[in-house]
Amino acid sequence: MFNHSIISTSKFIVLLSIFGNFLTFADSYVLPELTFEILKPQGIRVSIPDEPGLQFFAFQGNVNKRIKEGQLGEITGEVFKKKDGKWTILDQHVSLSDGDVIHYWIHVQVDGKTYKKKDETWTFTSRIQTAERTSELNEQKISDGKLLLDENFDSLNKSLWSRIIKIPLSPDYEFCVFHNENHPSLVQIADGMLRIKPIILEDNYGENVTAYGTLILSGCTSKISAECSRKAMAYNILPPVISARLTTKNSFSFRYGKIEIRAKFPEGDWLYPEMWLQPKYNNYGPGYLSGRVILGLARGNDNLVNITNKSVFDSRRLDFGFRIGTTQNIENYIVSKIRENNRWTKDFHVYTTIWNSDGFQFLVDGENVGELRPDANGWMHMSNFEKMAPFDQEFYITIGLGVGGIRVFPDDTTSSGYKKPWRNVGAKAMLQFWHQRDQWLSTWRSESGSKTAFNIDYIRVWSF
């Protein structure tokens, strides 16, 4: 669904505090009764019926813990628009047991006046009827064919796109740092296009900084300290490449629809475009347990083939698909299209993914590349999940430029005659990659490095 709030709950609370003396509370108005519904396998839906003049509904709640008026809760939400005659808050990750008590407060706005309830409680018992999550999510779907997102990159919309700032570790261990806005050349808008272009760390911070320097990321978005700072030591060097990654995690997500991206992929050995759908909530677990959808990928190498069977993995090959599973056992579901006499990195193409409750369909320039559909046991091979799990949740968009890592480039491959410098299971993978830079760095330098850029013309999303 498309998540867009006119004003955040926290700001709304502050405004209430500042202007509380100016609000009019009419004793004669009776707030609507709340309805609580428990979802399977987990989640809760809280709603009030629509009434004349109702303009806003905010809910904040804690499980088995008191909550003060104005305090943000474990269950949080705000609604500025009714749907199907209700004002509804949905939290898909809360799990309740028999006897759990939700302490909550609510605010509603009616004809410009604000009314509140505080110090309220609701108790869950196993006798309360639960609702299937499938039905809930179907209710959340926006009307058929609606254009949810039309991003043309006339400017960088910072209310839509937020920056990922971190040294990437699990699950992909890319050989780059996703940096902040201190490097303007990383992310640029020109001619109605977004351009992400990699930078060599030592070109900006001096020779041997990769082996002896210290990196501390201002504004790091990770909660893992090792992804926010690093002191180079032995084979644990600093990431030799600076890159960028953008996401709509905090602003836009949807469940089922069509996403269309017109883009030109980067050229250069061991570069690749990141065009993903990622889960808004890790309902099925962290990492790839909750899934990731690949919206199109072609590696930047001109010639990358398997040593034994000559399978093609270079820029002649276009991949779509997804990954699921634990870090130790990740399953790749991929459909591909190979162009023997041309490269996917040379021109702009339109990459399309159609995602619905039956599976995925992938297209390039309107031509079908392939479909992926679950069997009777589903993607997770577990009878207690829906067959589309984990792809039955809301996902957001991620775009970026990746370098190396342990997922995208298979072992036992050669690139234009030289062996891939690292093994995906090797502890020294990034060090080995950097030590062999004389083999691959020249492929980045041609045409003043302009071909290494990942260019995106537009991104469009429709609902079903």
C-alpha positions as CSV (number, residue, x, y, z in Angstrom):
1,M,0.0,0.0,0.0
2,F,1.0,3.6,-0.4
3,N,2.1,5.1,2.9
4,H,2.0,8.9,2.9
5,S,1.3,10.9,6.0
6,I,0.5,14.7,5.9
7,I,1.9,15.0,9.4
8,S,3.6,12.5,11.6
9,T,2.1,11.2,14.8
10,S,4.9,12.8,16.9
11,K,4.4,16.2,15.2
12,F,0.7,15.8,15.7
13,I,1.2,15.2,19.4
14,V,3.5,18.2,19.7
15,L,1.0,20.4,18.0
16,L,-1.7,19.2,20.4
17,S,0.6,20.1,23.3
18,I,1.4,23.5,22.0
19,F,-2.1,24.5,20.9
20,G,-4.0,22.5,23.5
21,N,-5.4,25.7,25.0
22,F,-7.0,26.6,21.8
23,L,-8.8,23.3,21.1
24,T,-12.4,23.1,21.9
25,F,-13.7,19.9,23.5
26,A,-17.4,19.4,23.4
27,D,-18.7,17.3,26.3
28,S,-21.7,16.4,24.2
29,Y,-19.7,14.5,21.6
30,V,-19.2,10.8,22.2
31,L,-16.2,9.2,20.6
32,P,-16.8,6.2,18.4
33,E,-16.2,2.8,19.9
34,L,-13.1,1.0,18.9
35,T,-13.1,-2.4,17.2
36,F,-10.1,-4.7,17.8
37,E,-9.4,-7.7,15.5
38,I,-6.6,-10.2,15.8
39,L,-5.1,-11.4,12.5
40,K,-3.6,-14.7,11.6
41,P,-0.7,-15.7,12.0
42,Q,-0.1,-12.4,13.8
43,G,-1.1,-8.8,13.7
44,I,-3.9,-6.5,14.9
45,R,-6.4,-4.2,13.3
46,V,-7.9,-1.3,15.2
47,S,-10.7,0.7,13.7
48,I,-13.5,3.1,14.4
49,P,-16.6,3.6,12.2
50,D,-16.8,6.7,10.0
51,E,-19.0,9.5,11.3
52,P,-20.0,12.9,9.8
53,G,-17.2,15.4,10.1
54,L,-14.5,12.9,11.1
55,Q,-11.1,14.0,9.7
56,F,-8.4,12.2,11.6
57,F,-7.8,9.2,13.8
58,A,-4.6,8.4,15.9
59,F,-4.0,5.4,18.0
60,Q,-1.1,4.6,20.4
61,G,-1.0,1.4,22.4
62,N,1.3,-0.7,24.6
63,V,1.0,-4.4,25.3
64,N,0.9,-5.1,29.1
65,K,2.3,-1.7,29.9
66,R,0.8,1.6,30.8
67,I,1.0,4.4,28.3
68,K,0.7,8.2,28.9
69,E,-1.3,10.5,26.7
70,G,1.0,11.9,24.1
71,Q,3.4,9.0,24.4
72,L,4.3,6.9,21.3
73,G,3.4,3.2,21.8
74,E,4.4,-0.2,20.5
75,I,1.3,-0.2,18.4
76,T,1.2,3.1,16.5
77,G,-0.8,4.6,13.7
78,E,-2.6,7.6,12.3
79,V,-5.2,7.8,9.5
80,F,-6.2,10.8,7.5
81,K,-8.6,9.1,5.2
82,K,-11.4,6.6,5.7
83,K,-11.8,3.4,3.8
84,D,-14.9,1.2,3.4
85,G,-16.6,3.3,6.0
86,K,-13.9,2.8,8.6
87,W,-10.8,4.5,10.0
88,T,-8.3,1.7,10.4
89,I,-4.9,1.2,12.0
90,L,-3.0,-2.0,11.0
91,D,0.0,-3.4,12.8
92,Q,1.2,-6.7,11.2
93,H,4.0,-7.6,13.6
94,V,2.3,-7.5,17.0
95,S,1.7,-11.0,18.6
96,L,-0.8,-11.4,21.4
97,S,-1.4,-14.2,23.9
98,D,-4.5,-15.0,25.9
99,G,-4.9,-12.4,28.6
100,D,-2.7,-9.8,27.1
101,V,-3.9,-6.2,27.8
102,I,-3.5,-3.3,25.4
103,H,-3.2,0.1,27.2
104,Y,-4.0,2.8,24.7
105,W,-5.0,6.4,24.1
106,I,-6.7,7.8,20.9
107,H,-7.3,11.2,19.3
108,V,-9.9,12.0,16.7
109,Q,-10.6,15.2,14.9
110,V,-14.2,16.1,14.0
111,D,-15.0,19.3,12.1
112,G,-11.7,20.8,13.1
113,K,-12.1,20.0,16.8
114,T,-10.0,17.4,18.6
115,Y,-11.3,14.9,21.1
116,K,-9.4,12.3,23.1
117,K,-9.6,9.1,25.1
118,K,-6.9,8.1,27.5
119,D,-6.0,5.5,30.0
120,E,-8.1,2.9,28.1
121,T,-7.6,-0.8,28.0
122,W,-8.6,-3.8,25.9
123,T,-8.0,-7.4,26.9
124,F,-7.4,-10.2,24.4
125,T,-8.9,-13.6,25.1
126,S,-8.8,-16.7,22.9
127,R,-12.6,-16.5,22.6
128,I,-12.2,-13.4,20.4
129,Q,-12.7,-14.3,16.8
130,T,-9.6,-13.8,14.7
131,A,-9.4,-12.6,11.1
132,E,-7.3,-14.1,8.3
133,R,-4.5,-11.8,7.3
134,T,-5.2,-12.5,3.6
135,S,-8.6,-10.8,3.9
136,E,-7.0,-7.9,5.8
137,L,-4.4,-7.3,3.1
138,N,-6.9,-7.6,0.4
139,E,-8.9,-4.9,2.1
140,Q,-5.7,-2.7,2.1
141,K,-5.3,-3.0,-1.7
142,I,-5.9,0.2,-3.6
143,S,-8.4,0.2,-6.5
144,D,-7.4,-1.6,-9.6
145,G,-5.0,0.1,-12.0
146,K,-4.2,3.1,-9.8
147,L,-0.9,4.8,-10.4
148,L,0.7,4.8,-7.0
149,L,4.1,6.2,-7.8
150,D,5.3,8.3,-10.7
151,E,9.0,9.2,-10.0
152,N,10.5,11.1,-13.0
153,F,13.6,12.4,-11.1
154,D,13.2,16.0,-12.1
155,S,14.7,16.5,-8.7
156,L,15.8,14.3,-5.8
157,N,12.6,14.0,-3.7
158,K,14.0,13.6,-0.2
159,S,10.6,13.1,1.3
160,L,10.4,9.9,-0.9
161,W,14.0,8.8,-1.0
162,S,16.2,8.3,2.1
163,R,19.8,7.4,2.0
164,I,21.2,4.1,3.3
165,I,24.5,4.9,5.1
166,K,26.5,2.0,6.2
167,I,29.4,-0.5,5.6
168,P,27.4,-3.5,4.3
169,L,27.9,-6.8,6.1
170,S,25.4,-9.7,6.2
171,P,23.9,-11.0,4.0
172,D,25.8,-9.7,0.9
173,Y,29.1,-8.1,2.2
174,E,29.5,-5.8,-0.8
175,F,33.0,-4.3,-1.4
176,C,31.8,-0.7,-1.0
177,V,30.6,1.7,1.7
178,F,27.2,3.3,1.1
179,H,28.1,6.9,2.0
180,N,26.3,10.0,2.9
181,E,25.9,13.4,1.1
182,N,29.5,14.4,1.7
183,H,30.3,13.2,-1.8
184,P,28.0,15.1,-4.2
185,S,29.3,13.3,-7.3
186,L,27.9,10.0,-5.9
187,V,24.3,10.9,-6.5
188,Q,23.3,13.5,-9.1
189,I,20.1,14.6,-10.9
190,A,20.7,15.7,-14.5
191,D,18.4,15.8,-17.6
192,G,15.5,14.3,-15.6
193,M,17.6,11.3,-14.6
194,L,19.1,10.0,-11.4
195,R,22.8,9.0,-11.7
196,I,24.7,7.0,-9.1
197,K,28.4,6.8,-9.8
198,P,31.0,4.9,-7.8
199,I,34.2,6.5,-6.4
200,I,37.5,4.9,-5.4
201,L,38.2,5.5,-1.7
202,E,41.9,6.2,-2.2
203,D,41.2,8.7,-5.0
204,N,39.5,10.9,-2.3
205,Y,41.3,10.1,0.9
206,G,44.9,9.2,-0.1
207,E,47.0,6.2,-1.0
208,N,47.0,3.3,1.4
209,V,44.0,4.6,3.4
210,T,42.3,1.4,2.5
211,A,44.9,-0.6,4.5
212,Y,45.6,1.8,7.3
213,G,42.8,4.2,7.7
214,T,39.8,4.6,10.0
215,L,36.2,5.1,8.6
216,I,33.5,6.6,10.8
217,L,30.2,7.2,9.1
218,S,28.3,10.3,10.0
219,G,24.5,9.7,9.9
220,C,24.9,5.9,9.8
221,T,21.5,4.3,9.3
222,S,22.5,0.8,10.7
223,K,22.0,-0.3,14.3
224,I,25.1,-2.5,14.0
225,S,28.3,-0.7,15.2
226,A,30.5,-2.7,12.8
227,E,28.5,-1.2,9.9
228,C,29.0,2.3,11.1
229,S,32.8,2.4,11.7
230,R,35.9,0.4,10.9
231,K,39.6,0.6,11.6
232,A,41.6,-1.1,8.9
233,M,43.6,-4.0,10.3
234,A,45.3,-6.9,8.6
235,Y,43.0,-8.4,5.9
236,N,40.0,-6.4,7.4
237,I,40.6,-3.4,5.1
238,L,38.3,-0.4,4.6
239,P,35.8,-0.8,1.7
240,P,37.9,0.3,-1.4
241,V,34.8,1.8,-3.2
242,I,32.4,4.5,-2.2
243,S,28.8,4.1,-3.5
244,A,25.2,5.1,-2.7
245,R,21.9,3.3,-2.0
246,L,18.5,5.0,-1.8
247,T,15.3,3.6,-0.4
248,T,11.6,4.3,0.1
249,K,11.3,2.3,3.3
250,N,10.1,5.3,5.3
251,S,7.8,6.7,2.7
252,F,6.4,4.3,0.2
253,S,5.5,0.6,0.1
254,F,2.9,-1.6,-1.6
255,R,1.6,-5.1,-1.8
256,Y,0.9,-6.5,-5.3
257,G,1.1,-4.4,-8.4
258,K,3.3,-3.6,-11.3
259,I,6.6,-1.7,-11.1
260,E,8.3,-0.3,-14.2
261,I,11.8,1.1,-14.2
262,R,13.6,2.7,-17.2
263,A,17.3,2.5,-16.6
264,K,20.8,2.1,-18.0
265,F,23.0,-0.3,-16.1
266,P,26.6,0.5,-15.1
267,E,29.5,-0.8,-17.1
268,G,32.8,-2.0,-15.5
269,D,34.0,-5.3,-14.0
270,W,32.3,-6.4,-10.8
271,L,29.7,-3.5,-10.8
272,Y,26.0,-4.2,-10.8
273,P,22.7,-2.3,-10.4
274,E,20.6,-2.7,-7.3
275,M,16.9,-2.6,-8.1
276,W,15.1,-4.4,-5.4
277,L,11.8,-4.8,-3.5
278,Q,12.5,-5.3,0.2
279,P,10.1,-6.2,3.0
280,K,8.8,-3.3,5.1
281,Y,8.5,-5.6,8.0
282,N,10.6,-8.7,8.7
283,N,7.6,-10.8,9.5
284,Y,9.3,-14.0,8.5
285,G,12.7,-13.2,9.9
286,P,15.8,-11.0,9.2
287,G,17.9,-11.0,6.1
288,Y,16.5,-13.0,3.2
289,L,14.1,-14.9,5.4
290,S,11.5,-12.2,4.5
291,G,12.5,-12.2,0.9
292,R,14.0,-9.8,-1.7
293,V,12.8,-9.3,-5.2
294,I,15.4,-8.5,-8.0
295,L,13.8,-6.1,-10.4
296,G,16.4,-6.5,-13.1
297,L,20.2,-7.1,-13.0
298,A,23.0,-7.3,-15.5
299,R,26.6,-7.5,-14.3
300,G,29.0,-4.8,-15.6
301,N,31.7,-7.3,-16.9
302,D,32.1,-7.4,-20.7
303,N,33.0,-11.1,-20.5
304,L,32.3,-13.3,-17.5
305,V,31.9,-17.0,-18.0
306,N,32.0,-20.2,-16.0
307,I,35.4,-21.9,-16.4
308,T,34.0,-25.4,-16.8
309,N,30.7,-25.1,-18.8
310,K,31.1,-21.6,-20.2
311,S,27.8,-20.4,-18.8
312,V,27.4,-16.7,-19.3
313,F,27.2,-14.2,-16.3
314,D,28.3,-11.0,-18.0
315,S,26.5,-8.0,-19.4
316,R,24.9,-10.2,-22.1
317,R,22.8,-11.8,-19.4
318,L,19.8,-10.2,-17.8
319,D,18.4,-11.6,-14.5
320,F,15.1,-11.2,-12.6
321,G,13.9,-13.1,-9.6
322,F,14.2,-13.2,-5.9
323,R,16.1,-14.7,-2.9
324,I,14.7,-16.3,0.2
325,G,16.2,-18.3,3.1
326,T,18.7,-18.1,5.9
327,T,22.2,-16.7,5.4
328,Q,23.5,-20.3,5.4
329,N,20.9,-21.6,2.9
330,I,19.7,-18.9,0.5
331,E,17.6,-20.0,-2.4
332,N,17.8,-18.1,-5.7
333,Y,14.8,-18.2,-8.0
334,I,16.0,-16.6,-11.3
335,V,14.7,-16.1,-14.8
336,S,17.2,-14.9,-17.4
337,K,17.5,-13.6,-21.0
338,I,20.8,-13.7,-22.8
339,R,21.7,-11.5,-25.8
340,E,24.6,-13.2,-27.7
341,N,25.5,-10.1,-29.8
342,N,24.5,-7.2,-27.5
343,R,24.9,-6.0,-24.0
344,W,22.2,-5.0,-21.5
345,T,24.5,-2.3,-20.2
346,K,24.8,-0.3,-23.5
347,D,21.4,1.3,-23.6
348,F,18.3,2.2,-21.6
349,H,15.7,-0.5,-21.2
350,V,12.3,-0.7,-19.4
351,Y,12.4,-3.4,-16.7
352,T,8.9,-4.5,-15.5
353,T,7.9,-6.8,-12.7
354,I,4.3,-7.8,-12.2
355,W,3.6,-9.2,-8.7
356,N,0.3,-10.6,-7.6
357,S,-1.1,-13.4,-5.4
358,D,-0.3,-16.0,-8.0
359,G,3.4,-15.1,-8.4
360,F,5.7,-13.0,-10.5
361,Q,6.1,-12.1,-14.2
362,F,9.1,-10.3,-15.5
363,L,9.4,-8.3,-18.7
364,V,12.0,-6.1,-20.5
365,D,10.9,-3.6,-23.1
366,G,7.5,-5.2,-23.0
367,E,8.8,-8.7,-23.9
368,N,8.2,-11.5,-21.4
369,V,11.4,-12.9,-19.8
370,G,9.8,-15.5,-17.5
371,E,7.4,-16.2,-14.7
372,L,7.9,-17.6,-11.2
373,R,4.9,-19.2,-9.5
374,P,4.8,-21.1,-6.2
375,D,3.8,-24.8,-6.1
376,A,1.2,-26.1,-3.7
377,N,3.7,-26.0,-0.8
378,G,4.6,-22.4,-1.4
379,W,8.0,-20.7,-1.6
380,M,8.8,-21.5,2.0
381,H,7.8,-25.2,1.8
382,M,5.7,-24.9,4.9
383,S,2.0,-25.7,5.1
384,N,1.2,-23.2,7.9
385,F,2.1,-20.2,5.6
386,E,0.4,-18.9,2.5
387,K,1.9,-20.2,-0.7
388,M,3.1,-16.7,-1.6
389,A,4.9,-16.2,1.7
390,P,7.2,-14.3,2.3
391,F,6.0,-12.3,-0.7
392,D,2.5,-11.7,0.8
393,Q,3.5,-8.5,2.7
394,E,4.2,-4.9,1.9
395,F,7.6,-4.2,0.1
396,Y,9.4,-1.0,-0.5
397,I,11.9,0.0,-3.3
398,T,15.7,0.1,-3.0
399,I,18.0,1.4,-5.7
400,G,21.8,1.6,-5.6
401,L,25.0,0.6,-7.2
402,G,26.7,-2.6,-5.8
403,V,30.3,-3.7,-6.1
404,G,31.5,-7.3,-5.7
405,G,30.2,-9.1,-2.6
406,I,29.3,-12.7,-2.1
407,R,26.0,-13.2,-3.9
408,V,26.0,-11.7,-7.4
409,F,29.3,-13.1,-9.0
410,P,29.6,-16.9,-9.0
411,D,32.9,-18.6,-8.1
412,D,34.8,-20.4,-10.8
413,T,34.4,-17.7,-13.4
414,T,36.8,-15.8,-15.5
415,S,36.5,-12.1,-16.6
416,S,38.1,-11.3,-20.0
417,G,40.6,-14.1,-19.3
418,Y,41.5,-13.4,-15.7
419,K,40.2,-15.5,-12.8
420,K,37.7,-13.9,-10.4
421,P,40.0,-12.5,-7.7
422,W,38.0,-13.8,-4.7
423,R,35.9,-16.7,-3.5
424,N,32.5,-16.0,-2.0
425,V,33.3,-18.1,1.1
426,G,36.7,-16.6,1.7
427,A,37.4,-14.4,4.7
428,K,39.8,-12.3,2.7
429,A,37.4,-11.7,-0.2
430,M,37.5,-7.9,-0.2
431,L,41.2,-7.8,0.3
432,Q,41.8,-10.1,-2.7
433,F,39.5,-8.0,-4.8
434,W,41.4,-4.8,-4.0
435,H,44.8,-6.4,-4.5
436,Q,43.8,-7.4,-8.1
437,R,42.6,-3.9,-9.0
438,D,45.2,-3.6,-11.8
439,Q,43.0,-6.3,-13.6
440,W,39.6,-4.6,-13.3
441,L,40.1,-0.9,-12.5
442,S,41.0,0.0,-16.1
443,T,37.4,-1.1,-17.1
444,W,36.1,1.7,-14.8
445,R,38.4,4.5,-16.2
446,S,37.3,4.6,-19.8
447,E,35.4,7.7,-21.0
448,S,36.4,9.4,-17.7
449,G,34.6,6.8,-15.7
450,S,31.2,7.9,-17.1
451,K,30.2,4.4,-18.1
452,T,30.3,3.2,-14.5
453,A,27.2,5.3,-13.6
454,F,23.8,3.7,-12.9
455,N,21.2,5.9,-14.7
456,I,17.5,5.8,-13.9
457,D,15.0,7.7,-16.0
458,Y,11.8,6.9,-14.1
459,I,10.1,4.5,-11.7
460,R,6.4,3.9,-11.8
461,V,4.2,1.6,-9.7
462,W,0.6,0.6,-10.3
463,S,-1.7,-1.3,-8.0
464,F,-4.0,-4.1,-9.0
